[in-house]
Amino acid sequence: MPKISVEIPQELLADLDEHVGDDGKFVNRSDAVRASIRKTLDILDEIDERHGRLTEEEQTASGANTPGGTDGN
């Protein structure tokens, strides 16, 4: 898995850390960041789909127009 480096404000890091660890939702910061990126990309795909900006390949990958996909079938 490739590694990346990002700079984030201390306040955002503190918020992130509240959700990481034994009492948090995520095992570590990397897990939390990956989940946040996935969620953001899913939301952007849904917006693009509503506006007709997804290609057929992207719609298939996102589950649109398939049973149980995001189009409600």
N, C-alpha and C positions, 0 to 999 in steps of 0.2 A: 504494500500500500504506500503510495507516495506521501511524503511529508510536506507540509506547507507551513509558512510562518505568517502570522497576522498580528497587527497592532490594534489593540482595542482600548477604549478608555477604562480607567480604573473602576469607575462606577458600574460599567457593563460587566467587567470581570467579577466584581463583588456580587452582582445579581446572579451571574452564572454559577459562582461557587456555592451559592445558597442551595442549588439544586444538585450538587455533586457530593458524593461521599456516602457514608453508611446511612445517614438519615435522608439522603437526597434521592432523586429519581434516576440519576446517572452514576455510573461507576467512577468515571473520570471526566476531565474537561474535554478530551477528544471525543468521547461518546456523546457528550452534550452538544458539542459543536456539530458533529455529523448529523445528529437528529434535527438540529435547528436548520441546517442547510437543506436536508431532505424535505422538511416541512415547508420551508420557503419555496423551494423549487416546485413542490406539488401545488402550492397555492398559485404560483405564477403560471403553471401549466393549465390550471383550471380557468384562470382569467383569460389566457390565450385561447383556450378552447371556446369559451363563451363568445369571444370576439372573432372566431373563425381564423385564428392565426396559426393553428397547428397543422402540420402536414399529416397525411394519412399514416406515415410511419410513426410520427410522434403520438398520434391518437392511439395507435395500437399499443405502443410502449406504455402509455399512461393509463390504459385500460378503458379508454373511451370507446363507445360503440361496441362493447363486448358484454356478454352476460356478467353482471356483478360489477361492471365498470362504472365510471363516473357519470354516465348518461342516464342512469336510473333503471336500466334493464335488469 
